[in-house]
Amino acid sequence: MRSSVLSISAAATAAAVALLLRQRMLRWGATDEEVAATYPGDELISRPCSRSTMATTLPGPPAAVWPWLVQMGADRAGWYSWDQFDNDGRASATEIVEQWQDLRAGDRIYATIDGSVYFTVAVAEYPSTLVLRSDYALPSGRPLDPAEPDPRAFARGVWGFHLRELPGNETRLVVRTVGRDGPRAVTAVFDRLFGEPAHLIMQARQFHNLAQRVRSTADSAEPAAPATAVTTRPEQLADRAAPVPH
């Protein structure tokens, strides 16, 4: 009897620790206010079943951060994370490339070199908001129209980058993900065991590498907004969808 009680107690303790660690993982670096806030793009995923809010402070103004974000992509500057895992082993760019600065709402950002997996730009608002969207069927990876009914197995999500200027010529970068997938009996297990830990590992590395790159260009950042800065409305996304690699 005592051994059964001890086993139950140990299991309850382990579950409590796992829950606490998961909560911290899903809000890495973020304040209570940042976690509670609503960000552009959150509304694009109806009936979400997952959300994370991670944040960092970067050593430069938003104008110095923005060029690094808009040139992300497997066929462009990479993702500034663990390149061997999410950039086909190619090194992410260490400089701002002018030809990759023209990013518009509705554009596709490749997640794989061949473009079979890609994001769609949902919102691009200089220099404060970049939201990438993905909608796809599982396990085929077939892109879904954002407006079509969910198939039996699917994943939908947004990956948003939200910049706020801080005193001292710095930027607070908040990264918000919102998702819905199914069937939850399967996807919830995968998300908790693999998806959420992988996102933390890759996002934390991206924060670190972005800080190094921003520091190298912050002093020469141009304050003027580029001509390509636009805001996307949800109806503009009706014929575009993309899988999310994170």
C-alpha positions in Angstrom: 0.0 0.0 0.0 2.8 2.4 0.9 4.7 1.7 -2.3 1.5 2.5 -4.3 1.1 5.8 -2.5 4.8 6.6 -3.1 4.4 5.8 -6.8 1.4 8.0 -7.2 3.2 10.8 -5.3 6.3 10.5 -7.5 4.1 10.5 -10.7 2.2 13.6 -9.5 5.5 15.3 -8.7 7.0 14.5 -12.1 3.8 15.7 -13.8 3.9 19.0 -11.9 7.6 19.5 -12.8 6.9 18.7 -16.4 4.0 21.2 -16.5 6.1 23.9 -14.9 9.0 23.4 -17.3 6.5 23.4 -20.3 5.0 26.7 -19.1 8.5 28.3 -18.8 9.5 26.9 -22.2 6.4 28.4 -23.9 7.2 31.9 -22.6 11.0 31.9 -22.8 12.4 35.4 -22.0 8.9 37.0 -22.1 7.4 39.2 -19.4 3.9 38.6 -18.0 2.6 41.6 -20.0 4.1 40.3 -23.2 2.6 36.8 -22.7 -0.8 38.3 -22.0 -0.7 40.8 -24.9 -2.5 40.4 -28.2 -0.5 40.8 -31.4 -1.3 41.3 -35.0 -1.8 37.9 -36.6 -3.1 36.2 -33.5 -6.6 36.4 -35.0 -5.7 34.6 -38.2 -5.9 31.2 -36.4 -9.4 30.5 -35.1 -9.9 28.1 -32.2 -6.2 27.8 -31.5 -4.9 24.9 -29.4 -1.4 26.1 -28.9 0.5 29.4 -28.3 3.9 30.5 -27.3 5.5 33.9 -26.6 9.3 34.2 -26.5 11.2 37.5 -26.3 14.6 39.1 -26.2 16.2 42.5 -26.3 18.4 43.3 -29.3 21.2 45.9 -29.4 19.8 48.2 -32.0 16.7 50.1 -33.0 13.9 48.4 -35.0 15.2 49.9 -38.2 18.4 47.8 -37.6 16.5 44.6 -36.9 14.0 44.7 -39.7 16.4 44.1 -42.6 17.6 40.9 -41.0 14.0 39.6 -40.5 12.7 40.4 -44.0 15.5 38.5 -45.7 14.9 35.2 -43.9 14.2 32.1 -46.0 15.9 28.9 -47.1 16.4 30.4 -50.6 17.6 33.7 -49.1 19.5 34.5 -45.9 18.6 31.4 -44.0 17.0 31.5 -40.5 20.0 32.5 -38.3 19.5 29.4 -36.1 21.1 26.0 -36.1 21.8 25.9 -39.9 22.6 22.2 -40.0 19.1 21.5 -38.9 16.9 24.1 -40.6 19.0 25.5 -43.5 20.2 22.4 -45.2 23.6 22.8 -43.7 24.2 26.1 -45.4 25.4 29.1 -43.3 22.9 31.9 -42.7 23.8 35.3 -44.1 26.0 37.5 -42.0 25.2 40.7 -44.0 22.2 42.5 -45.3 21.6 41.7 -48.9 19.7 44.4 -50.9 18.0 42.0 -53.3 16.3 40.2 -50.4 14.8 43.4 -48.9 11.8 43.5 -51.2 9.2 41.5 -49.1 5.5 42.0 -49.7 2.3 40.7 -48.2 1.4 37.4 -50.0 5.0 36.5 -50.8 6.2 33.0 -50.2 9.2 32.4 -48.0 10.8 29.0 -48.7 11.4 26.8 -45.7 13.2 24.2 -47.9 15.5 24.9 -50.8 13.2 23.4 -53.4 10.2 25.5 -52.2 8.0 22.5 -51.5 7.6 23.8 -47.9 7.0 27.5 -47.5 5.5 30.3 -45.4 3.2 33.0 -46.7 3.7 36.6 -45.5 0.5 37.5 -43.7 1.6 40.9 -42.4 4.6 43.0 -43.2 4.5 46.4 -41.5 7.8 48.3 -41.3 9.5 48.3 -38.8 7.2 46.7 -36.2 5.4 43.5 -37.5 6.3 40.5 -39.6 3.8 37.6 -39.5 4.3 34.4 -41.4 1.5 31.9 -41.9 1.2 28.2 -42.7 -1.7 25.8 -43.4 -1.2 22.3 -44.6 -2.6 18.8 -44.6 -0.9 15.9 -42.8 1.0 13.8 -43.5 1.1 14.8 -47.2 2.1 18.4 -46.6 -0.5 19.6 -49.2 -1.1 23.3 -48.8 -4.6 24.3 -47.5 -6.6 27.3 -48.3 -7.0 29.2 -45.0 -10.7 29.4 -45.6 -11.3 25.7 -46.3 -12.6 23.3 -43.6 -10.0 21.4 -41.7 -9.2 17.9 -43.1 -8.9 15.0 -40.7 -5.2 15.6 -40.1 -3.8 19.1 -40.5 -1.7 21.9 -39.0 -2.2 25.6 -39.2 -0.1 28.3 -37.6 1.4 31.8 -37.5 4.9 32.8 -36.6 5.0 36.5 -35.7 7.9 38.9 -35.1 6.9 42.0 -33.2 9.3 44.8 -32.6 9.1 47.6 -30.1 11.6 50.4 -29.7 13.2 50.7 -26.2 15.2 53.6 -24.6 18.9 53.4 -25.2 18.6 52.6 -29.0 17.4 49.0 -28.4 14.6 46.8 -29.6 12.3 44.4 -27.7 11.6 41.5 -30.1 8.6 39.4 -29.1 8.0 36.2 -31.2 4.5 34.8 -31.0 3.3 31.5 -32.4 -0.4 30.5 -32.5 -1.5 27.1 -33.9 -4.3 24.7 -34.4 -3.7 21.1 -35.5 -5.4 17.7 -35.4 -6.4 15.1 -34.6 -5.3 16.3 -31.1 -5.0 12.7 -29.8 -2.0 12.4 -32.0 -0.7 16.0 -32.7 -0.8 17.0 -29.0 1.7 14.2 -28.1 4.0 15.2 -31.0 3.7 18.9 -30.1 4.7 18.4 -26.5 7.4 15.9 -27.0 9.0 17.3 -30.1 7.5 20.4 -31.6 7.6 22.7 -28.6 11.1 21.7 -27.4 12.4 22.0 -31.0 10.9 25.5 -31.4 12.5 26.7 -28.2 15.9 25.4 -29.2 15.7 27.0 -32.6 14.2 30.2 -31.5 16.7 30.8 -28.7 19.5 30.2 -31.1 18.0 32.7 -33.6 17.7 35.3 -30.8 21.4 34.8 -30.1 22.5 35.1 -33.7 20.3 38.0 -34.4 21.8 39.9 -31.6 25.3 39.5 -33.1 24.1 40.5 -36.5 22.1 43.5 -35.3 25.1 44.7 -33.3 27.2 44.7 -36.5 24.8 47.0 -38.4 22.9 49.0 -35.8 25.0 52.1 -36.0 24.4 52.5 -39.8 20.6 51.6 -39.8 18.5 53.9 -42.0 15.4 55.3 -40.2 13.3 55.7 -43.4 10.6 53.0 -44.2 11.2 51.1 -47.4 8.6 51.4 -50.2 7.7 47.7 -49.8 6.3 48.1 -46.3 2.6 47.1 -46.4 -0.1 45.5 -44.2 -1.9 42.4 -45.3 -5.6 41.8 -44.7 -6.8 38.2 -44.0 -8.8 38.1 -47.3 -5.6 38.6 -49.2 -4.4 35.2 -48.0 -7.3 33.2 -49.4 -5.2 31.5 -52.2 -1.9 31.2 -50.3 -0.9 28.7 -47.6 2.3 27.1 -46.3 3.7 24.5 -44.0 5.6 25.6 -40.9 9.0 23.9 -40.2 9.2 25.0 -36.6 
